[in-house]
């Protein structure tokens, strides 16, 4: 695994531990958490690509090692035949070739071992990233659930406050009507008629008052006679 990819995995697995706290302080925490999850998913894909390359490297090195060992064994047989036939120069050439192959074998073996270690490290990184993704997803689901519950509770509180205000107004109106009825014997009517009805009632009140004025004036005239 390259250092940059290794550092990225380490940052995502350990560095995002405080992402939820940071997100909650933001105006859109759910969006930040979703972005963090997408980054984890992207990292998993990149690590899988690196894992594929490591597997190819290991496979190629393994094939090369097998071919090298086979060639080394074949040269051993040819060296014996050449020496028996008195072809010392041919045997010398074969020995030199064997020594070249022997120098390559430990390098190939190390390449295979390193590729195997890299595969293991990459597999562990994938597991760690997937685990962190599950953790972040659970935290996001919990946040969304709590957010919905809070909004529902807030809406219920507003509805309750509105009902309480309406009830208070109704009680005040009832108390006013009772007070008016006790004082005048006539129930108070609040906003129960249209503007046209109010105008008619006002006209009727004026007619009644004018009639009483005329009655009183007539009575005074009788007294003066």
Helices and strands as residue ranges (DSSP letters): H 3-14, G 15-18, H 19-24, H 29-84, H 88-184, H 195-224
